[in-house]
């Protein structure tokens, strides 16, 4: 009998050569690895279709009919064998371009055959090229009714006889040699009963070789639940251990700094969502446990004010705070905005980046070390060893997906007395299913309201044919005293083609909007920091009416007077990025517009992205659409997680299973944190034997 940890070379039909290619191409080293190499689709041959039922090109069909004609046509490379299959509903042409001699010799006109293949359309009629043919004997009719798995393969595997069929044969050999005891049941019976899940052994058998769609659905549901359940169990264990192990500074009081800002300086009434999130943060501060909270909110929802008021709570309790942003533009903007809001309150606030040098840096570092500086805003320069705080109590990380795990972790070491509270913020709305997975070990707050008075940005789709009309709209907005962004794609800041497109676009706009009537700024990632700041400040002060830029303006740039945006080649951007860019307008009281300029031809995904942007301003709906279109591995910032490579689960479609799995895992850990109960023995064994704890990109430690 085989064991799952047996090397793959010892499975009958593999051997050393095939084992090497399985290891190299698929990462299959053991029988266990092969067992969990699941099919990616199935061929349903459980039914015979009628020829007249063909409805779509590219679909696969199985027929039973009489071969009525078979003849060779053409010669040389154009030579082909053509046959006609007829059933009671109609006829279809069969075509072979290869193995013609063999087919002529073995096919007999007048006999009944089982035919399986893919339908293609030619001259307004369907045909089948190179169909599989079997004589319709009673035995063949019985064995033809199968639900065949199709496995991922590669050219190198195919050369070794390990195409989808070859892997199917190996899988049958493996499953026939396994005993039920080799596949241990990991989920307690009471959970299986509650969710009507089949057993693990049956699920693995039927995921590979189901007899019908119902069996496949039952197997898939069981294995998806298992995959998501154990992921959530691990994440919730990590969260519980962190809360138990890491004590946090207690911020007991709300004092003068907070109250004076709230009553004298707050420029608008807080939304209900902002108040709710501040209450959650305040509860964390008072709990005695270290806060590790993600605040996600759409563009313009007011995350910065929540961050500032959290820092004032820390200051009221004698602690310093820092806010780290991913770019100098955003960090400088945070500093300017917070400095203005805090004016007259006696709060000392500083700015630190790689460009702050010499005596200016020395003076700032002295004030930080002595405690004279209460709040520091900066870039990744804040994590350098030479930055020393007297009493850092709160670290805030803006657009946290732009920072690596190690960069964020270095903020922990900034207070020898213990780790500061951590607040991470993102303006990229995250679908609930992704948040439960990617940030499953954090507490998550959502600011899901916009401040009153904000008008939704009107988004329009235009093609190159409408460029003159778009320029006319730009001139109309500028005539009203407004400002305009024109954004060009630069997916990689090193792409010379994109830079050339940007520069040629800048030159074209300069011709159509000539000085002195119009002034134009330009901003891209290959400019020096001082030049970027100079161009940005010209636009902020209203000295230029048009900002020609790449996606460096995507995050955080705030110019309320900018009411119009044109996104060139909008089809080249992902939904999340389009939404972030659009968020640069609509920040004032006036109606704002975003024009998505594309080529005339768009892919199906491109059309859906553009239509989604036109139809909604809701970042969470956009994020759900982005997840559905691109998958979790491509959502911005998730690449570092290392835990989104699911075997079966699909976060875009399996939200209900994920929610049930997380709820079940939470109840188990609440009742039995150490998994000591007899009914949880299988859970504990499974967790211990399936590798180290999942790496979680959102963790700060």
PLY file of the C-alpha trace (Angstrom):
ply
format ascii 1.0
element vertex 701
property float x
property float y
property float z
element edge 700
property int vertex1
property int vertex2
end_header
0.00 0.00 0.00
1.19 3.50 -0.85
1.80 6.18 1.72
1.24 9.85 0.93
4.79 10.86 1.84
6.27 8.31 -0.59
8.47 9.93 -3.26
6.61 10.40 -6.54
9.19 8.34 -8.46
7.93 5.21 -6.65
4.37 5.55 -7.94
3.68 2.96 -10.66
3.98 4.62 -14.07
6.35 7.42 -12.96
9.97 6.37 -12.51
13.06 8.65 -12.23
12.73 10.57 -15.53
9.07 11.42 -15.19
9.61 12.22 -11.51
12.21 14.86 -12.42
9.89 16.63 -14.82
6.98 16.45 -12.33
9.18 18.05 -9.69
10.46 20.76 -12.01
7.20 21.62 -13.80
4.55 21.12 -11.11
6.41 21.03 -7.80
5.16 17.46 -7.27
7.71 15.64 -5.08
5.52 13.16 -3.19
2.30 11.24 -3.69
0.65 13.80 -1.40
1.66 16.60 -3.78
0.11 14.74 -6.71
-3.06 14.03 -4.74
-3.57 17.76 -4.24
-2.86 18.59 -7.89
-6.53 19.17 -8.64
-8.21 19.30 -12.07
-8.89 22.79 -13.38
-11.92 21.71 -15.42
-13.97 18.66 -16.32
-15.31 17.19 -19.55
-18.92 16.14 -19.08
-19.43 13.01 -21.18
-22.29 11.67 -19.08
-24.82 12.64 -21.75
-25.23 12.33 -25.50
-26.27 15.53 -27.24
-28.32 15.82 -30.40
-26.49 17.40 -33.32
-29.08 20.14 -33.60
-28.36 21.10 -29.93
-25.02 22.71 -30.91
-25.36 26.32 -29.80
-21.91 27.81 -29.28
-18.58 27.59 -31.06
-15.84 26.22 -28.85
-18.11 24.08 -26.65
-17.50 20.34 -26.42
-20.19 17.84 -27.37
-20.67 14.07 -27.42
-22.87 12.55 -30.12
-24.02 9.06 -31.15
-24.71 8.69 -34.84
-24.13 6.87 -38.13
-21.06 7.69 -40.24
-22.65 8.41 -43.63
-19.70 9.65 -45.71
-15.88 9.46 -45.60
-13.65 10.81 -48.37
-10.21 12.33 -48.85
-10.08 15.81 -50.41
-7.20 17.95 -51.65
-3.55 17.00 -51.75
-0.22 17.98 -50.23
-0.60 20.28 -47.25
-4.27 20.85 -48.13
-5.08 17.13 -47.90
-7.85 16.31 -45.44
-10.25 13.53 -44.56
-13.91 14.59 -44.41
-16.81 12.60 -42.99
-20.47 13.18 -42.20
-22.10 12.00 -38.97
-25.90 11.87 -38.84
-28.30 11.30 -35.96
-32.09 11.65 -35.77
-31.80 15.45 -35.44
-29.36 16.37 -38.19
-25.81 16.00 -39.45
-22.35 17.47 -38.80
-19.13 17.41 -40.82
-16.06 15.74 -39.27
-12.57 16.78 -40.46
-9.09 15.30 -39.97
-5.84 16.92 -41.16
-3.52 14.38 -39.49
-3.46 10.56 -39.17
-5.58 10.43 -42.32
-4.36 6.98 -43.42
-5.08 5.43 -40.02
-8.58 6.97 -39.85
-9.42 5.78 -43.41
-8.36 2.26 -42.48
-10.28 2.06 -39.19
-13.51 4.01 -39.79
-16.38 2.25 -41.62
-19.18 4.11 -43.38
-22.58 2.90 -42.17
-21.45 2.02 -38.64
-22.70 3.80 -35.50
-20.04 5.77 -33.59
-19.62 7.69 -30.36
-18.09 11.05 -31.36
-16.62 13.59 -28.94
-14.99 16.91 -29.80
-15.14 20.69 -29.94
-17.57 22.41 -32.30
-16.21 25.06 -34.66
-18.10 27.24 -37.13
-17.08 27.44 -40.80
-19.15 28.96 -43.61
-22.14 29.37 -41.27
-22.12 25.64 -40.38
-20.70 23.76 -37.40
-18.07 21.05 -37.82
-15.63 19.09 -35.65
-11.91 18.81 -36.29
-10.09 15.69 -35.06
-12.95 14.32 -32.91
-12.48 11.24 -30.75
-14.22 8.25 -32.40
-15.35 4.96 -30.81
-17.64 2.33 -32.25
-20.99 2.44 -30.42
-20.83 -1.07 -28.91
-22.76 -1.73 -25.66
-19.51 -1.73 -23.64
-18.30 1.51 -25.22
-21.69 3.16 -24.72
-21.47 2.33 -21.03
-17.84 3.41 -20.56
-18.29 6.58 -22.62
-20.56 8.10 -19.98
-17.80 9.67 -17.90
-17.07 12.95 -16.15
-13.40 13.33 -17.03
-10.98 15.56 -15.07
-8.57 17.77 -17.02
-5.30 18.53 -15.21
-2.90 21.43 -15.74
0.09 20.28 -17.80
3.02 21.74 -19.75
4.88 21.01 -22.99
7.71 19.31 -21.08
5.24 17.06 -19.25
3.44 16.22 -22.51
6.74 15.13 -24.08
7.06 12.59 -21.24
3.54 11.27 -21.80
2.13 13.34 -18.95
-0.50 15.40 -20.71
-3.93 15.67 -19.05
-4.66 12.03 -19.93
-1.31 10.82 -18.63
-1.75 12.61 -15.32
-5.30 11.19 -15.14
-3.86 7.66 -15.38
-1.35 8.37 -12.61
-4.10 9.79 -10.41
-6.22 6.64 -10.83
-3.20 4.50 -9.88
-2.58 6.67 -6.82
-6.17 6.66 -5.60
-6.57 2.91 -6.14
-3.48 2.32 -3.99
-4.56 4.51 -1.06
-6.39 3.33 2.01
-9.04 5.59 3.65
-6.80 5.79 6.73
-4.10 7.55 4.71
-6.38 10.56 4.26
-7.07 11.67 7.83
-10.35 13.43 8.61
-9.56 16.89 9.96
-12.99 18.49 10.47
-15.05 17.39 13.49
-18.26 15.44 12.74
-20.48 18.13 14.31
-19.19 20.72 11.80
-19.64 18.28 8.91
-23.22 17.71 10.03
-23.96 21.41 10.52
-22.78 22.34 7.02
-23.74 19.06 5.30
-20.15 18.33 4.27
-19.05 14.98 2.89
-16.03 13.22 4.40
-12.50 14.16 3.40
-11.64 10.79 1.82
-14.79 10.86 -0.32
-14.20 14.51 -1.25
-10.68 13.82 -2.55
-11.84 10.76 -4.48
-14.69 12.72 -6.07
-12.77 15.91 -6.81
-10.62 13.79 -9.13
-13.18 11.35 -10.50
-16.77 12.48 -9.93
-19.51 10.50 -11.63
-21.64 13.60 -12.19
-21.93 17.30 -11.42
-23.66 16.73 -8.06
-20.72 14.66 -6.79
-18.27 17.27 -8.04
-20.21 20.08 -6.32
-20.25 18.19 -3.00
-16.51 17.47 -3.17
-15.64 21.03 -4.19
-17.74 22.56 -1.41
-16.17 20.32 1.24
-12.59 21.06 0.14
-13.19 24.81 -0.26
-14.65 24.96 3.26
-11.67 23.03 4.62
-9.16 25.29 2.87
-10.78 28.52 4.08
-11.60 27.15 7.54
-8.02 26.21 8.40
-6.72 29.49 7.02
-9.11 31.43 9.26
-8.32 29.19 12.23
-4.61 30.01 11.82
-5.25 33.74 11.41
-7.50 33.92 14.45
-4.95 31.95 16.51
-2.25 34.47 15.53
-4.54 37.34 16.48
-5.44 35.77 19.84
-1.80 34.97 20.68
-0.71 38.50 19.84
-3.42 40.03 22.02
-2.53 37.71 24.90
1.24 38.12 24.59
1.75 41.78 23.76
0.74 44.39 26.27
-0.01 47.89 25.05
0.39 51.34 26.54
-2.83 52.42 28.25
-4.16 55.80 27.10
-6.69 56.48 29.85
-7.70 60.08 29.37
-9.06 62.44 26.78
-7.40 65.76 27.58
-6.90 69.33 26.42
-5.15 68.63 23.12
-7.98 66.43 21.88
-10.81 68.57 23.31
-9.38 71.90 22.10
-8.98 70.52 18.59
-12.46 68.99 18.62
-14.22 72.15 19.85
-12.06 74.88 18.26
-10.34 73.55 15.15
-12.33 70.69 13.63
-13.33 72.16 10.24
-16.50 70.06 9.87
-18.75 67.76 11.84
-17.51 64.19 11.95
-19.51 61.62 10.02
-21.13 58.73 11.87
-18.50 56.38 10.42
-15.61 58.56 11.66
-17.14 58.68 15.16
-17.58 54.90 15.17
-13.96 54.27 14.15
-12.64 56.74 16.77
-14.63 54.89 19.45
-13.07 51.60 18.29
-9.57 53.12 18.45
-10.24 54.64 21.89
-11.41 51.24 23.17
-8.14 49.71 21.90
-6.10 52.40 23.67
-7.86 51.70 26.98
-7.74 47.90 26.76
-4.16 47.33 27.90
-3.49 45.37 24.72
-1.43 46.63 21.82
-3.63 48.01 19.05
-3.05 46.56 15.59
-5.90 48.05 13.56
-6.52 48.58 9.85
-8.66 51.56 8.90
-9.93 51.38 5.36
-12.00 54.10 3.80
-12.78 55.34 0.34
-11.07 58.32 -1.23
-12.05 61.47 0.67
-13.76 59.66 3.56
-11.74 61.47 6.22
-9.12 58.98 7.38
-6.53 61.73 7.97
-8.70 63.49 10.58
-9.24 60.16 12.36
-5.46 59.64 12.37
-4.84 63.15 13.74
-7.38 62.77 16.54
-5.82 59.41 17.46
-2.41 61.13 17.70
-3.93 63.81 19.96
-5.24 61.06 22.27
-1.68 59.72 22.48
-0.35 63.22 23.20
-2.91 63.75 25.98
-1.40 60.67 27.65
2.21 61.84 27.27
3.17 59.85 24.17
4.65 60.83 20.81
3.24 59.73 17.45
4.55 59.29 13.94
2.81 59.06 10.58
4.71 57.34 7.76
3.64 57.88 4.14
5.00 56.13 1.02
5.97 59.22 -1.01
7.45 62.62 -0.26
4.55 64.32 -2.00
2.02 62.63 0.29
4.14 63.01 3.44
4.70 66.72 2.74
1.01 67.20 2.09
0.07 65.47 5.36
2.52 67.71 7.20
1.15 70.90 5.63
-2.48 69.93 6.30
-1.92 68.81 9.90
0.28 71.80 10.66
-2.51 74.08 9.50
-5.19 72.23 11.48
-3.10 72.23 14.67
-2.08 75.89 14.52
-2.42 77.62 17.89
-2.90 74.42 19.92
0.69 74.15 21.15
1.35 70.88 19.33
4.91 70.59 18.01
4.92 68.80 14.66
7.90 68.03 12.41
8.64 66.66 8.95
11.37 64.14 8.11
12.37 62.63 4.78
15.55 61.67 2.97
15.82 65.22 1.59
15.87 66.81 5.06
19.58 67.04 5.81
22.29 68.85 7.75
21.48 71.15 10.68
17.77 71.01 9.94
17.77 67.23 10.41
20.00 67.40 13.51
17.68 69.91 15.19
14.62 67.81 14.44
16.23 64.60 15.74
17.27 66.35 18.99
13.71 67.54 19.57
12.38 64.06 18.82
14.79 62.38 21.26
14.08 64.92 24.00
10.32 64.66 23.63
9.94 68.30 22.60
8.55 67.18 19.23
5.12 65.62 19.71
4.29 64.40 16.21
6.55 63.64 13.25
5.33 63.11 9.69
7.67 61.48 7.22
8.62 58.88 4.66
10.48 55.60 5.23
13.28 57.78 6.69
11.37 57.41 9.99
12.49 53.78 10.33
16.23 54.55 10.06
18.34 53.65 13.10
19.35 57.27 13.69
15.72 58.27 14.35
15.20 57.99 18.12
11.98 58.84 19.97
11.69 59.63 23.65
8.32 57.92 24.06
6.67 56.69 20.86
3.17 55.49 21.65
1.43 55.43 18.27
2.68 54.58 14.77
0.42 55.32 11.83
1.20 53.92 8.39
-0.62 55.48 5.46
-1.22 53.47 2.30
0.34 50.56 4.17
0.48 48.23 1.15
3.31 50.40 -0.21
5.60 49.26 2.62
7.19 45.85 3.16
6.74 43.78 6.31
10.30 44.47 7.53
9.93 48.21 7.01
6.77 48.30 9.09
8.26 46.04 11.77
11.17 48.43 12.38
8.74 50.97 13.84
8.20 48.54 16.72
11.75 48.99 17.94
11.36 52.74 18.32
10.20 52.51 21.95
12.36 50.35 24.26
9.57 50.30 26.86
7.28 48.34 24.55
5.73 48.33 21.11
3.64 51.36 20.15
0.04 51.05 19.10
-0.20 50.57 15.33
-2.79 52.03 12.99
-2.51 51.18 9.31
-4.63 53.03 6.76
-5.57 52.40 3.18
-7.64 54.37 0.70
-7.91 51.27 -1.49
-11.25 49.73 -0.50
-10.80 46.02 0.15
-13.59 43.51 -0.51
-14.84 41.87 2.68
-13.66 38.42 1.61
-10.16 39.71 0.88
-10.01 41.68 4.14
-10.95 38.56 6.13
-8.10 36.70 4.44
-5.37 39.23 3.86
-5.92 41.11 7.13
-7.54 38.32 9.10
-5.30 38.81 12.13
-5.97 42.55 12.43
-8.95 44.42 13.79
-10.56 46.14 10.81
-12.44 49.43 10.83
-14.29 50.82 7.83
-15.10 54.48 7.16
-17.99 53.97 4.78
-19.45 57.48 4.64
-18.28 60.59 2.79
-18.42 64.06 4.40
-21.68 65.92 3.61
-21.66 68.30 0.66
-19.36 66.23 -1.56
-20.77 65.83 -5.06
-20.06 62.51 -6.80
-17.56 62.84 -9.65
-19.28 62.53 -13.03
-17.34 59.94 -15.04
-17.57 59.69 -18.84
-16.01 57.32 -21.36
-14.67 58.87 -24.56
-12.53 57.53 -27.42
-9.79 59.25 -29.43
-12.45 60.54 -31.83
-13.72 62.86 -29.09
-10.38 64.47 -28.20
-11.32 67.95 -29.51
-14.55 67.87 -27.50
-12.63 66.86 -24.37
-10.20 69.74 -24.88
-13.17 72.08 -25.20
-14.50 70.88 -21.83
-11.04 71.44 -20.30
-11.05 75.04 -21.52
-14.55 75.57 -20.12
-13.44 74.41 -16.65
-10.29 76.53 -16.74
-12.39 79.55 -17.76
-14.37 79.02 -14.53
-11.11 79.28 -12.58
-10.75 75.53 -12.10
-7.72 73.30 -12.67
-7.20 70.11 -14.69
-5.21 66.86 -14.40
-4.14 64.97 -17.51
-2.82 61.53 -16.49
-0.69 59.23 -18.64
0.07 55.60 -17.88
3.45 54.70 -16.53
3.07 51.17 -15.24
6.83 50.97 -14.62
8.71 54.17 -14.04
11.55 52.81 -16.17
9.47 52.23 -19.29
10.96 54.55 -21.91
7.91 54.21 -24.16
5.62 55.54 -21.43
7.96 58.44 -20.72
8.01 59.31 -24.42
4.20 59.17 -24.49
4.07 61.49 -21.49
6.48 63.98 -23.02
4.78 63.94 -26.42
1.45 64.43 -24.65
2.89 67.36 -22.73
4.11 68.92 -25.97
0.71 68.42 -27.64
-1.12 69.99 -24.70
1.36 72.89 -24.70
0.44 73.56 -28.36
-3.31 73.37 -27.70
-3.11 75.37 -24.47
-0.41 77.99 -25.24
1.06 80.53 -22.83
0.55 83.11 -21.48
-3.16 82.24 -21.27
-2.39 78.76 -19.95
0.38 77.50 -17.67
1.22 73.78 -17.43
2.98 71.69 -14.77
4.53 68.26 -15.39
5.14 65.52 -12.85
6.56 62.00 -13.19
8.52 59.49 -11.14
11.90 60.05 -12.80
12.10 63.70 -11.74
14.25 64.77 -8.80
12.39 65.28 -5.53
13.01 69.04 -5.52
11.65 69.37 -9.07
8.58 67.31 -8.18
7.88 69.51 -5.17
8.37 72.70 -7.23
5.89 71.57 -9.91
3.40 70.33 -7.33
3.51 73.59 -5.40
2.93 75.62 -8.57
-0.24 73.61 -9.17
-1.36 73.75 -5.52
-0.97 77.57 -5.50
-2.94 77.90 -8.74
0.02 79.21 -10.73
-0.60 76.49 -13.35
-3.99 75.40 -14.69
-3.02 71.98 -16.06
-1.03 69.21 -14.40
0.32 66.62 -16.88
1.35 63.65 -14.76
1.78 59.93 -14.37
0.35 57.89 -11.51
2.64 59.62 -8.98
-0.46 61.71 -8.23
-2.48 58.57 -7.51
-2.20 58.65 -3.73
-3.05 61.54 -1.49
-2.58 64.60 -3.70
-5.22 67.10 -2.55
-6.02 70.18 -4.64
-9.69 71.10 -4.01
-9.73 73.53 -6.95
-8.91 70.73 -9.43
-12.29 69.73 -10.87
-11.44 67.97 -14.13
-9.35 64.90 -14.93
-8.51 63.24 -18.24
-7.02 59.74 -18.00
-5.22 58.87 -21.23
-5.18 55.20 -22.36
-7.52 54.43 -19.47
-7.79 50.80 -20.63
-4.20 50.27 -19.42
-5.11 50.92 -15.79
-6.66 48.52 -13.29
-9.95 49.42 -11.62
-8.34 50.16 -8.28
-5.87 52.57 -9.87
-8.56 54.30 -11.93
-10.59 54.81 -8.76
-7.60 56.21 -6.88
-6.79 58.60 -9.72
-10.38 59.79 -9.95
-10.22 60.56 -6.24
-7.86 63.48 -6.96
-10.87 65.48 -8.22
-14.17 66.03 -6.45
-12.43 67.26 -3.31
-14.06 70.70 -3.39
-17.67 71.89 -3.39
-17.94 72.20 -7.20
-19.08 69.49 -9.60
-16.08 67.53 -10.88
-15.56 65.39 -13.96
-13.35 62.44 -14.94
-12.94 61.56 -18.63
-11.70 58.05 -19.42
-10.04 58.34 -22.82
-9.45 55.00 -24.56
-8.75 53.53 -27.96
-11.78 52.47 -29.98
-11.07 48.74 -29.58
-11.35 47.36 -26.05
-11.10 43.83 -24.66
-14.11 42.40 -22.81
-12.37 43.01 -19.46
-11.42 46.53 -20.57
-15.04 47.32 -21.42
-16.22 46.01 -18.05
-13.63 48.08 -16.17
-14.61 51.26 -17.99
-18.35 50.60 -17.58
-17.86 49.94 -13.86
-16.09 53.28 -13.43
-18.83 55.13 -15.32
-21.63 53.46 -13.36
-20.42 53.87 -9.76
-18.30 56.00 -7.44
-18.55 53.42 -4.64
-15.02 52.19 -3.97
-16.21 48.96 -2.36
-18.32 48.02 -5.39
-15.31 48.81 -7.58
-13.08 46.67 -5.39
-15.50 43.74 -5.67
-15.49 44.10 -9.46
-11.68 44.31 -9.43
-11.45 41.13 -7.37
-13.80 39.34 -9.78
-11.89 40.48 -12.87
-8.30 40.18 -11.70
-8.32 37.71 -8.81
-6.82 38.25 -5.34
-3.21 37.68 -6.42
-3.34 40.81 -8.53
-5.15 43.15 -6.18
-2.72 45.91 -5.28
-0.57 45.05 -2.30
-1.53 41.40 -1.91
1.48 39.98 -3.73
3.52 39.93 -0.51
1.03 37.81 1.42
2.14 34.39 0.21
-1.16 32.89 1.29
-3.58 33.72 -1.48
-2.62 30.78 -3.70
-5.70 28.71 -3.01
-6.06 25.24 -4.47
-9.82 25.59 -4.97
-11.24 28.57 -3.11
-12.09 31.71 -5.04
-12.50 34.85 -2.94
-14.57 36.52 -5.65
-17.20 33.76 -5.55
-16.87 31.97 -2.22
-17.75 34.77 0.18
-20.51 32.79 1.90
-18.24 29.77 2.49
-15.49 32.07 3.81
-17.85 33.86 6.21
-19.18 30.53 7.52
-15.63 29.18 7.89
-14.43 32.25 9.80
-17.49 32.31 12.07
-17.03 28.61 12.86
-13.30 29.04 13.57
-14.00 32.03 15.85
-16.59 30.08 17.89
-14.22 27.11 18.30
-11.36 29.28 19.57
-13.68 31.18 21.88
-14.82 27.94 23.51
-11.56 25.97 23.26
-8.56 28.28 22.63
-5.95 25.52 22.96
-8.00 22.95 20.98
-7.81 20.53 23.92
-11.32 19.08 23.61
-11.41 15.49 22.26
-13.59 16.53 19.32
-10.92 19.07 18.28
-8.00 16.64 18.29
-8.13 16.30 14.50
-8.00 20.09 14.10
-4.92 20.33 16.27
-3.13 17.51 14.45
-3.94 19.02 11.05
-2.61 22.44 12.07
0.59 20.91 13.43
1.24 18.74 10.39
0.47 21.17 7.58
3.49 23.39 7.95
4.30 26.58 9.72
1.73 29.22 10.46
0.53 31.14 7.44
2.61 34.17 6.65
0.43 37.22 6.86
1.55 40.35 5.08
-0.55 42.61 7.27
1.28 41.72 10.47
3.54 44.37 11.85
5.63 41.93 13.88
0 1
1 2
2 3
3 4
4 5
5 6
6 7
7 8
8 9
9 10
10 11
11 12
12 13
13 14
14 15
15 16
16 17
17 18
18 19
19 20
20 21
21 22
22 23
23 24
24 25
25 26
26 27
27 28
28 29
29 30
30 31
31 32
32 33
33 34
34 35
35 36
36 37
37 38
38 39
39 40
40 41
41 42
42 43
43 44
44 45
45 46
46 47
47 48
48 49
49 50
50 51
51 52
52 53
53 54
54 55
55 56
56 57
57 58
58 59
59 60
60 61
61 62
62 63
63 64
64 65
65 66
66 67
67 68
68 69
69 70
70 71
71 72
72 73
73 74
74 75
75 76
76 77
77 78
78 79
79 80
80 81
81 82
82 83
83 84
84 85
85 86
86 87
87 88
88 89
89 90
90 91
91 92
92 93
93 94
94 95
95 96
96 97
97 98
98 99
99 100
100 101
101 102
102 103
103 104
104 105
105 106
106 107
107 108
108 109
109 110
110 111
111 112
112 113
113 114
114 115
115 116
116 117
117 118
118 119
119 120
120 121
121 122
122 123
123 124
124 125
125 126
126 127
127 128
128 129
129 130
130 131
131 132
132 133
133 134
134 135
135 136
136 137
137 138
138 139
139 140
140 141
141 142
142 143
143 144
144 145
145 146
146 147
147 148
148 149
149 150
150 151
151 152
152 153
153 154
154 155
155 156
156 157
157 158
158 159
159 160
160 161
161 162
162 163
163 164
164 165
165 166
166 167
167 168
168 169
169 170
170 171
171 172
172 173
173 174
174 175
175 176
176 177
177 178
178 179
179 180
180 181
181 182
182 183
183 184
184 185
185 186
186 187
187 188
188 189
189 190
190 191
191 192
192 193
193 194
194 195
195 196
196 197
197 198
198 199
199 200
200 201
201 202
202 203
203 204
204 205
205 206
206 207
207 208
208 209
209 210
210 211
211 212
212 213
213 214
214 215
215 216
216 217
217 218
218 219
219 220
220 221
221 222
222 223
223 224
224 225
225 226
226 227
227 228
228 229
229 230
230 231
231 232
232 233
233 234
234 235
235 236
236 237
237 238
238 239
239 240
240 241
241 242
242 243
243 244
244 245
245 246
246 247
247 248
248 249
249 250
250 251
251 252
252 253
253 254
254 255
255 256
256 257
257 258
258 259
259 260
260 261
261 262
262 263
263 264
264 265
265 266
266 267
267 268
268 269
269 270
270 271
271 272
272 273
273 274
274 275
275 276
276 277
277 278
278 279
279 280
280 281
281 282
282 283
283 284
284 285
285 286
286 287
287 288
288 289
289 290
290 291
291 292
292 293
293 294
294 295
295 296
296 297
297 298
298 299
299 300
300 301
301 302
302 303
303 304
304 305
305 306
306 307
307 308
308 309
309 310
310 311
311 312
312 313
313 314
314 315
315 316
316 317
317 318
318 319
319 320
320 321
321 322
322 323
323 324
324 325
325 326
326 327
327 328
328 329
329 330
330 331
331 332
332 333
333 334
334 335
335 336
336 337
337 338
338 339
339 340
340 341
341 342
342 343
343 344
344 345
345 346
346 347
347 348
348 349
349 350
350 351
351 352
352 353
353 354
354 355
355 356
356 357
357 358
358 359
359 360
360 361
361 362
362 363
363 364
364 365
365 366
366 367
367 368
368 369
369 370
370 371
371 372
372 373
373 374
374 375
375 376
376 377
377 378
378 379
379 380
380 381
381 382
382 383
383 384
384 385
385 386
386 387
387 388
388 389
389 390
390 391
391 392
392 393
393 394
394 395
395 396
396 397
397 398
398 399
399 400
400 401
401 402
402 403
403 404
404 405
405 406
406 407
407 408
408 409
409 410
410 411
411 412
412 413
413 414
414 415
415 416
416 417
417 418
418 419
419 420
420 421
421 422
422 423
423 424
424 425
425 426
426 427
427 428
428 429
429 430
430 431
431 432
432 433
433 434
434 435
435 436
436 437
437 438
438 439
439 440
440 441
441 442
442 443
443 444
444 445
445 446
446 447
447 448
448 449
449 450
450 451
451 452
452 453
453 454
454 455
455 456
456 457
457 458
458 459
459 460
460 461
461 462
462 463
463 464
464 465
465 466
466 467
467 468
468 469
469 470
470 471
471 472
472 473
473 474
474 475
475 476
476 477
477 478
478 479
479 480
480 481
481 482
482 483
483 484
484 485
485 486
486 487
487 488
488 489
489 490
490 491
491 492
492 493
493 494
494 495
495 496
496 497
497 498
498 499
499 500
500 501
501 502
502 503
503 504
504 505
505 506
506 507
507 508
508 509
509 510
510 511
511 512
512 513
513 514
514 515
515 516
516 517
517 518
518 519
519 520
520 521
521 522
522 523
523 524
524 525
525 526
526 527
527 528
528 529
529 530
530 531
531 532
532 533
533 534
534 535
535 536
536 537
537 538
538 539
539 540
540 541
541 542
542 543
543 544
544 545
545 546
546 547
547 548
548 549
549 550
550 551
551 552
552 553
553 554
554 555
555 556
556 557
557 558
558 559
559 560
560 561
561 562
562 563
563 564
564 565
565 566
566 567
567 568
568 569
569 570
570 571
571 572
572 573
573 574
574 575
575 576
576 577
577 578
578 579
579 580
580 581
581 582
582 583
583 584
584 585
585 586
586 587
587 588
588 589
589 590
590 591
591 592
592 593
593 594
594 595
595 596
596 597
597 598
598 599
599 600
600 601
601 602
602 603
603 604
604 605
605 606
606 607
607 608
608 609
609 610
610 611
611 612
612 613
613 614
614 615
615 616
616 617
617 618
618 619
619 620
620 621
621 622
622 623
623 624
624 625
625 626
626 627
627 628
628 629
629 630
630 631
631 632
632 633
633 634
634 635
635 636
636 637
637 638
638 639
639 640
640 641
641 642
642 643
643 644
644 645
645 646
646 647
647 648
648 649
649 650
650 651
651 652
652 653
653 654
654 655
655 656
656 657
657 658
658 659
659 660
660 661
661 662
662 663
663 664
664 665
665 666
666 667
667 668
668 669
669 670
670 671
671 672
672 673
673 674
674 675
675 676
676 677
677 678
678 679
679 680
680 681
681 682
682 683
683 684
684 685
685 686
686 687
687 688
688 689
689 690
690 691
691 692
692 693
693 694
694 695
695 696
696 697
697 698
698 699
699 700
